[in-house]
Amino acid sequence: MTVEITRATIDRYNRPGPRYTSYPTVPHWNAQFTADDYLAALRDVAATADPISVYVHLPFCAERCAYCGCNATSTKRADVVDHYLDRLERELAMVTAALGTGRKVVQLHWGGGTPNFLNEAQSRRLMGLLRASFTIDPEAEVALEVDPRIGSREQVFLFRELGFNRISFGVQDIAHDVQVAIGRIQPLSQTETVVLAARDAGFASVNIDLVYGLPYQTPASFAATLQAMIDLRPDRVACFSYAHLPQARPNQKRVDARQLPTGYDKFQLFLQAIDAFTAVGYEWIGMDHFALADDELAVAARERRLQRNFMGYTVLPAPHQIGFGMSAIGDLAGRYAQNDAHLGNYQRAIDAGELPITRGMRLSDDDLMRRKAIMHLMCNLEVPFDLALPPHGQPLGEAFAAEIERIAAYADDGLVEVEPRRLRVTERGRFFVRNLAMELDRYLQQATERPIFSSTV
């Protein structure tokens, strides 16, 4: 890239912070939000004709990777999955009792864990349950995450038959020493098999996930990974920053922190990704995504229709997201709700005939306003003063004058440009868009005199 960012700049802004797939962020939700509050939210959605998004969390993996930050559990027993699907069926029944059956779904996502850990019968059963509960729009985005290590050509064709039109493959890195260090041995041939199968099966979009900042990654080794992915020509690539949080994710204690590239060295890996992908026709989307110019995500970004939710950047979000399964999150009727993240607790709640909600939040008017402003900034890389904010249409410039003044101060470091009707994030500032968003975060302002910083490194 032609943008020059010094080591001193990285050191200054390299602090942990939210990725803003929601606002307020999960740590600020509370346990006082109950299953009754969730039922009230479902009934409010039922009173509208709004379409919905559905997320299903499938937490099972054959083996837990050392780097993983997901809510996952390892097992080798098919009957454990069958029992989980029994609970999902009951949860679907409880939710649709309040929401109504047949609701139009415009976005459906299976996440994990490893959704393709399910065998054919289990996959068919789950899709059948979802189709019996909802009406999946013919134009809906129907996506799932797949681990190539346990995938096959036949399985990829099965998912296409079941109605999935978007598929995402976890790769992370192809270097053997990196794979050993993160507990995920995945020969490139396995990835090639399932990607080519997805093409032959007719998936509308193929995504590959990479992670930078892993142990033993070097500029040379990461260049090989980037070139291998370019050769596969996925429609999209997500290149995430590894977050080492062993206190929160005990499995990460297996990662040797001494071998992690950090700070400026880690940042250089991300620069490599930007240069490599943009040089061959990908567009840099938001913080850490890349898409071919004719992909819907790239088109939406150019047309300023990009959205952001718990699944990341997206094109077809609905006003309400309903989550099913252990740890799943709902975003509906101005509330957030999260299921219990402990598998046993989730299942016991379902067995007792209760929705397994453990925390959530009803958003205030101020929350709704700041959420709109933050998401617009994260997607469109600007702070427009005339942006109408919910629930009453107040202009952003009027509602958050003090915050705008703080963000404008980043112009001294070349992160924003002050224009008559907006603050525009510069190419340099794109790397620190989360830092800018944090200036709009009231909860961080309450916790510290200044927000702690966050960046792509």
N, C-alpha and C positions, 0 to 999 in steps of 0.2 A: 504494500500500500504506500501511497505517497504521503499519507498522514504520519507525522513524526510524533511519537509519544515517548518521553524519556523515562528512565528508571525512577527518577524522583517523582514524576507524576503518578506512576503506578503505585509507588510506595505510599504516596499521600492519600490516594483514594481506595486502596485495597483493604477493605474492611468487610466483615460478614453482614449480610442483610437480606431482606426478602426478595423473592423472584416476582412477586406480585402476580400470581395466578388468581389471587383474590385480594380484596380489601374490604374490611380489615382482615389482616392475615390470621391464620389459624391460632397462633399463640394467644391472641386476644379474645378468642371465643370463650364461652364459660359453661360450666356444668349445670348452671341453673336453667339452661335451655333443655327442655324435656321432650319425651315422646309426645306428650299432649300438645306442646308447642308445634312440633313437626306435623301432627295431624291437622292442626288449625291451618298451617301453611298449605298442606295438600288440599284442604277444602277450599281455600282461597283460590288456588290454581284451578280447581274443579269448576269454580264459578266463572271462569273465563273460557275463551275458545283458543287460547294460545297453544301453539305446538310446544313440544318438550324435547329435551335431550335426555338420553339414558346412559348411565355409566354402570358397568358391572365389574366389580373387583373380584378377580380370581387369583388368590394369593399363593397358589401352590407352585413349588419348584422341586425338581429332583434333588438339587443341591443348591445351597445358598452361596452366591458369589461374595467374595470378601469386600468388594467395593460397594455393594448394593445399598441403596438408601430407601428402597421400597418397603411397604408393609407386606412381607412375604413369610411363608413358612415352608419348610422342606418336608417331603414325604415320598415314599415309593409305593404307597398303597392306593389302588384305585377306589376302594370302598370309602376312603376318607373324602374323596371328591364327591362320590355319590351322596354321602350324608350331607355334605355342604350344599349340593344342589337341592336336596330335600328342603333345607332351610331357606335357600333362595326362593323356592316355589312358595313357601309360606310367607316370606317377606313380600313377594309380589302380590299375593292375595291380600295382605293387610294394607298395602299401599293403594292398590286399585279399589279396595272397599271405600276409601276416602276420596280417591282421585277419579274413579270411574274407569271402566275398561274401554279399550279402543281408542285411547288418546293418540293423536298423530305425533309420531316421532320423526324428527328431521336430522337427528344425530344420535348414533348408537356406537358405543365404544366398549370393547372388552380390554381391561387392563390388568396388570398383575404386579408381582408374581409372573407366572408364565401361562397365559391363556391357552397356548397350544399344548400344555401339559394334559389337558382333557383329551380323552380318547374319542373316537368317532361317535360312539353312542352317546357319550356325555355332551359332546358339542351339539349334536342334533337335538338332544333333550333340552338343553338350555335355550337354543334358538327357538325351539317350539314353544317353550314357556313364554318367551318374550313376545312372540307373534300372537300368542293367545291373549296376552295382556294388553298389547298396544297395536296400533296400526302403523307400521313402518312405511313412511312415504316412499314411493318409487324413486324419488330423487334424493333420498336421504344419504348422508355420509355414514357408511357402516364400516367401522374400522376395528382392527385388533392388532395386538402386539404379539410377535412370534420370536421364539428363541430358535435360531437355525440349528443349534446342536441337537435338538430333539425333533426338528421338523423334517419333512420329506416332501417330495414332489406331489405324492398322492394327498398328503394332508393339505397342502396349499390349494389344490384343486377342490378338495372338500369345502374349504372355507369360502371359495368363490361360489360353489353350488349353494351354500347356505345363505348367500346374499351379501357377503362382505365385498366391498369394492375398493377398500383402502387397506394396506397392510404395512406394518412397520417391523423391521428386523433389527434386533440388537446386535451390534458388532463390537463397539467400544474401541478396539485396536487389534491389528493383526500380528503384531510382534510377539513371538513366543515367550520371551522373558517377561514382557508386560502381562501377558495372559496368565503365566504362572503366578506372578505376583498378586493378581487380583482373583485367582481361583476360578478362571474361566478359560479353559482350553478349547479353542474354536478354530480349526483349520479353515483357511480361506475357501477351500473347496466346498465346505458345508454352506457357507454364505452364498457362494455362486450358484449352488444347486437350487436353493429356495428362491433366490431373486429371479433366476431364469424361469423357474416354474411360475412365479407370479406374473411374469410377462406373458408366458404362454397361456395362462389361465384367463387373462384379460382383465386383471386389476387396473382400475383407473389411475391409481397412484401408488407408488412404491417408495417408502421412506426407509432410511438407514440412520440408526443412532450411533454416534461416536462420542467418546469422552476424552477430553484433554486434561492434563494434570495428573495422570496416573503414574505409579512408580515405574521407574526405568524408561519412561518416554524421553526420547531425544529428538532434536530437529530432524535427524536423518531417519530414525525409525518411524516418526510420525509422517514424514513425507511419503514413505512407502505405503502407509495405511491410506493416506489421502489419495494417492495415485490408484491404488487398488479399487477404492470406492468410485473414483471417477471412471475407471474402466467399466464398472458395472452400470453406470449411468442411471442411478435412481432419480425419481422425479424430485425428491426432497431429501435433505440431510439435516438432522439436528445434531449440533456439535456442542455438547454440554460441558460445563466446567465441573470437575470432580470436587465434591465437598467432603472433606475428611472430618467426620463427626463421630468418633468412636464412643463418646459418652452416650450419645443418643442411639447409635447403631452399633451394638456390641460386635457384630460380625466384622466391622471395619478394624477392629483391633488386630486382625490378621494381616492388615496392610502395614508394611514397613514405612512409617512416616519419614524416615531418614532418606528414602529414595524418591520422595515426591518432588517434582519440579514446582517451585513456588514463585510468587511475585513476578518479577520481570521475565524470568525464564519461562514460567507458565504462560504468561501473556504472549510471548513470542510464538508459542505453539498455536494459539488461536489466530494470530496474524497469518501464520502459514496456511491455516484452513481457509481464511478469507481470500488470500491470494490464489490458492490452488483452485478453489471452486469458482470464483468470479472470472478467472482467466479462461474457463472453458464453458461459459454461458450460464452459470447459476447466478441468481440475484441474492444478495444478502438481505434477509428478512428479519426485522425486529432486532433482537439481541443475538440470537445464536442459531438461527435457522437459515437454510439455503434452499432455493427452489429454482428449477428451470423456468425460463422466461414465460413459457406457455402454461405452466402449472397454475391451478386456481389460486394457490396461496400467493404467488408472485403477482398475478393479475389483481387480486384483491388488495395487495399492498400498494400497487400503483394507483388503483382507483379509490384508495383510502376507505376500503371496506373491511380491512383486517380487524379481527376481534381476538380477545384473549380470555381464556377461562382455565379451569383446572387441568385440561388436556394440553394447554399451551396455546400457541397461535392457531387460529381456526378461521374458517370462512362462513360456516353455517351454524352459528350458535342459535339456540332457542332462548326465549325469555326465562325459562326455568330448566334446571338440570336436576334429575332425580338419580340418586346413587343407591346401588344395591350391593350387599355383601359386606364382609368385614372391612372396617375403616373407610367405607365409601362416603363420599361427601355429596350433599345436595345443596343447590343454590336456587331457591324458589321463593316467589312472593315476598321478596325483600328479606329473606332469612337465609342463614347458613345452618346446616345440620350435618353432624358426622356420626356414623355408626361406630360402635365399639371396635377398637383396633386389635383386640385380643380375640383370637379365634374361639376359644372356649366360652368367653363371656358373650360373644355375639350369638353363638349357637344356643346357649342357655336362655338368653332373652327370647329368641325366636320360639324355643320349645315352650316357654311360659306364655306364649301368645302376645308378647310385647315387642314393639319396635325397639331396636337396640341402640337408640340415640344416647350418646354420652356427653355431647357438648354441641353448642351452636351459638347463634346470635341473631337477634332481630336488628336490622340496620336502622340507624337513625337517619334523619334528613341529611345531617352533616356527613354521615358515612356514605350515603348514596351519591352526594355531590362529589366527595373526594374520590370515590371509586371511579366515577365517570372521568374525572380529570386525569387520574393516574393511568387508567387503561388507555385513554386517548394518547397520552404521552408515550406509553410503552409501545403502542401500535403505530402511531403516526409521527412520532419524534418531533412533537411540537406542543406548545402551550398556547392555544388560540384564545385571546381575551374575550371573544364573543361566543364561545362555545356555551350552549344552553345546558344547564345542569339540572338533573332531576332533584326533587320532585316538582319544582315550581318554575323551572326555566331560567333561574338566575344566571346571568353571564359569569363565566369563570373569572374574568378580570375583576369583576365587582366582588365576587364571593371570597376570593383568595388573593387580595392585593399584597398582603405581607409575604405570602408564600412566593408570589411572582417576583417580588423584590429580591428574595433570597436566591431564587433560581437565576435571576438575571445577573447576580454577582459572579456566577460561574463563567460569565463572558471573559473575566480577567484571565482565566486559564484556557480560553478558546473552546469551551464546551458548548456554549450557546451563542447565538447572535440575537440581539434585541432589534426587532422590527416594529413598525408602527402598530400592527394588529396582533402580534404574536411573539413568542420566544421560539426560535427555531434551533433544534439540536444540530450541531455541526457533525461532520464525519468524525472528528476527534471526540466529540461528545457522545457519540453512539456507544462507545465502549463503557460509558459511565451513566447510561440512562437510568439505571436503578438508583444511583446516587441522587440524580435530579428528582426522581419520583419520591424519594424519601423525604424531600422537603415538603411534600404535600401530605405526608403521613402524620396525622394528629397523634396517634398512639405512640410513635417514636418521639415526637416532640414532648409528650408528657413524661416519657421515661428518661430523657436526657436533655441537657441544655441544647445540644445539637444532635441531629440524627447520626447514628453510627453509619459509616459508609459501606457501600457494596459496589462491586464491579464484576466484570467478566472474568477476572482473575481470582 
